[in-house]
Amino acid sequence: MRLDRFIAETTGMSRKEATKVLQRDTVTVDGIAQKKTSFQVPEGAHVIWNDMQLELAGPTYLMMHKPLDCVCANHDSRHRTVFTYIDVPNIKALHTVGRLDLDTTGLLLITDDGQWSHRITSPKQQCLKIYHAWVSEPLTEENISAFAAGLELTGEDKPTAPALLEILNEREALVHVHEGRYHQVRRMFAAIGNNVEKLHREQVGSLRLDADLAPGECRVLTAEEIALF
């Protein structure tokens, strides 16, 4: 890894700021002063800046309770992003594992591990997602059959895969899906003539949203939770 990138990733600086550090301060790699931004830092090397050893952190894995009115993007000119709620080093390297809509709340996973993220979002994996939906019209047994059979969504030529609709009461249900199409749950209800008034994701795979997390809060995943995917 280039020395300027190493400094940026271990301190949270930009690459431009890291270059200025190399020009201004003494940075040593295994006891030898280095000024070149392109110097390749050997694996396991001791990098010292301002009497502080710089060390690369391992991958980051976070669970967030996504609140309303924020988007799953690193930058957005119109809306607040989920990353404004997070205070961790090297936040620019993080990405959301899939997306939740502006007006959808619940379990959101965030990481800088692209392979781990891909194992969750790849269509081949058919990862389970469970949503709690509140709708405007009464739900019926026929709706359960329609979800199980697959629904034709507007603008798509392939029906949805079988999904489980678990009715909790007249206007409230859990939806179990194994796909990740654009606005899928809302569009599925629209396909049966219903409208989603509120949507909350409770589970991804076998990982459930931590009940202790308030909207906008997040925590680091445990090793056992990371290993679920």
N, C-alpha and C positions, 0 to 999 in steps of 0.2 A: 504494500500500500504506500502511495506517495506520502511524503512527510506532511505536506500542507493538509491533505485529506485526513491524515491520522490526527493532527492537532485539532482540526475542525470537529471530527467525530467524538473526540474525547473531552472536548471543552464546550461544545455547543456553539462555537464560533462559525462564521461563514468562512469559505475558503479565502476570500479577500482579506478578512481579518487575520486569518492564520498566516498568510503571506507577510503581513505587516509585523506579526510577532517574530517571524524568522529574520526579518530585516533589522528589527529593533532590539530584540532580546537574545539571550544565549539559550539555545536549545541543544541538548546533547543526546546522542544516541549511543548507548553503550560506552559512555564516557567521552565521546568525541563530538566536538561542536559541529553542528551542521547548519548551513544557511540555504541550501538548495531546496526549493519546493518540490522538485521532482525526485529527491532522494528516496529510494525504496527502503522502507523500514522492514527489517527482517522479522519474521515471526518470533515472538518471545523477547524482543529487544526491550531494553530499559530506556525509556524516553523521559528526559527531565526538562522541565521548564519552570523557572522561578522557584527552584528547590522543591518542586512538586512532581511526583512521578505520574505520568499520563498513562492510563490503561483503558483499553477498549472494553466496553461493557458487552455482556452477552445480548442475545436477541431480547426484544421487549414484547411481552404478551399482556394485554389489558382487557378487562371486562368493563364495559361502560353501561350505565342506565341512561340511554339516550333520551333527552327531554324533547318536548315539542319545539317547533319553530327553529330548528337548526338543521344544517345539511351535512351529509357525509362527504365532505370535500376538504382538501387542504387549504383552499382559498376560494372565496366567493364574494362577488362585489355587492350582492343584494342581501344575503342572509348571513347570520352568525354560523360558524362551522363548529362541529363537535370538538375540534382541536383547541378551541378557545377555552374549553373546560379543563384541559389537561396541562399539568405542570410536570414534565419529565425531561431529562436531557435529550438532546438531538431529536426534538419533536418533528423536524422537517423530514426525517427518514421514515416516519410512521405512515401507515395507510389503514383505511377501514377494510375489514374483511366483508366484502359485499356492501350494500347500502340499505339504509332505511329512509323512507320518504320524509320530507319536511315535517309532515303532520303525523308521523308514526313514531311511537315511543318504544322503549324496551331494550332488550339485549343486543348490544353491538360489540363485536370483537375488533381490537385494534392491535396491529403488530408491525414490525419491520422485517419479518421472516416471510419472504415471498413463497417459499415452498410450502410452509405450513398453511398460509392463506389459500394457496391453490388447492390443497387437499380438501378444504372446506367448500370452496366456491365452484370447483370444477363440476360441470353437469354429470360427468361420468361417476362421480362419487355419490350422487343422489342423497346429499346430506339432508337430514330431517330438519325442518323449521316449524315451530308451533307458534301460532298467532292467536291472540284473544281479540275477537271482533265484536263490536257493538253495532247493530244495523237498524235501519229505519222501519223495515217491514217485518211482520211475523215470519219466523222460520218454520218450515214444514218437513215432514218425512221425505217428501219428494225432493227437497233440496239435498238431503243426504245422498240419495241415489244419483242425483245429477253430478255432484262433486265426485262420487266414486266412479262414475262412468267417464268422466272427462268433459270439459267444457270448451266450446268454441269461443275464443276471445276475438274481439274486433281487431282487424288488421293482421291476424295470423291465420295461417292455413293448416296448422297442426293443433289438435285439441290438447288441453292440459293432461298431464299424467293423472292417474287416479289419486284422489285426495280424500282425506277423512274429515268430514264435518261432524263435530261433536256438539250437539245443541245443549246449552246450559239452561236457557230459559227462552221465552218467546223471541227476544231480540238480542240474544247474546250466545256466542258459540266459540269453540276452539277449532282452528283449522290447521290440519297437519299436511304440509306439502313437502315434496322432495325436489322441487324445481326452484329457480330463482328468476323468473321472468319479470319484466318491467311492470311495477305496480300490480303484481299478479293477484294477490288476495282481493284487492279492491275491484279488479277487473273480473274476477270470478263471480263475485257477488253481483256485479253489474250485469253479467251474462244471465243471471236468473231473475233479473228485475229488481234487485235490492241495492241499497246504498250503504256503504260503510261510514258510520259517523265517528267511530273511534277505533284505532288499531294499535295493538301493543304486542311486541314479540316477546314470548316467554322463554323460548328454548331454541338452541341450535345443537343438533346432534343430541347427545345425552347431557349437555351442559345447560343448566337452568340459570336464569338471572338471579343473582344474589339478592335476597329479599331485604338485606340491610343497606343496599345502595339506593340512595335517593336520586331522583332525576338530576342528571348532570354530574353525578359522582362516578368514579371508576376505581378499580383496584387491580393489582397485579394478579395474574392467574397463578395457581399453584402448579407444581410439577405434575401432579396427577391430572389436573384439568388440561394442561397443555398436551399431555400424552393421550387424551381422548381422541385426538385427530391425527 
